[in-house]
Amino acid sequence: MDFKVNDKIILEKDNKKLYISVQVSGNLDFYMYLGPRTSESSTFIIDDGNPNLYFATAQLFDNLINEYNVNTKFYKKRYEAHPVYNEKLEMFKFHSDDSNINDNDFTRFFKKDGKYYIVFNKDNKTLRLSNSGSRYPTFVKYFNKYYSTLVKYYENNNFNVDNKVKKYEEQKNG
């Protein structure tokens, strides 16, 4: 069951919750974190079970790939020490903006067998991309667009009512 509470989109699957938000009242920083928190790396998988979520995630991934491909030389040079994209594995790797780049505070994002994987490393389960002063300034806009797309979907489908979550069964029955 996926839903929206206040400014957070909460996706649920396999006893895990993926929280996605943008700091609306601040710098428009993008946040994504996984719960419950564990001492091991954790993966959230997005498949075609929810077509709207799947399409939004596919669009995010395609936007990131297109941005990288248009400016490949620039990104290879800029992120030489800590590559943002591994072409061989077709995987993005983003370090959280509020951590040291040398820490193990990163999130991987890739597609495999028609599913999208968001993998948080074992040290931290949060990805924060700052809209101001990010180490990934051109990529932040795509994550913020992803959030906006999800908000529109969940608001248009009444997955929230007066900041209270309405169960899917309740929505079908009125």
Stockholm file with secondary structure:
# STOCKHOLM 1.0

chainA/1-174         MDFKVNDKIILEKDNKKLYISVQVSGNLDFYMYLGPRTSESSTFIIDDGNPNLYFATAQLFDNLINEYNVNTKFYKKRYEAHPVYNEKLEMFKFHSDDSNINDNDFTRFFKKDGKYYIVFNKDNKTLRLSNSGSRYPTFVKYFNKYYSTLVKYYENNNFNVDNKVKKYEEQKNG
#=GR chainA/1-174 SS CCEEETTEEEEEETTEEEEEEECTTTTCCEEEEEESCCSSCEEEEECTTSHHHHHHHHHHHHHHHHHHHHTHHHHHHHTSSSCSEETTTTEEEEECTTSCTTSSCEEEEEEETTEEEEEECSSCCEEEECSSSCSSHHHHHHHHHHHHHHHHHHHHTTCEETTEECCHHHHHTC
#=GC SS_cons         CCEEETTEEEEEETTEEEEEEECTTTTCCEEEEEESCCSSCEEEEECTTSHHHHHHHHHHHHHHHHHHHHTHHHHHHHTSSSCSEETTTTEEEEECTTSCTTSSCEEEEEEETTEEEEEECSSCCEEEECSSSCSSHHHHHHHHHHHHHHHHHHHHTTCEETTEECCHHHHHTC
//
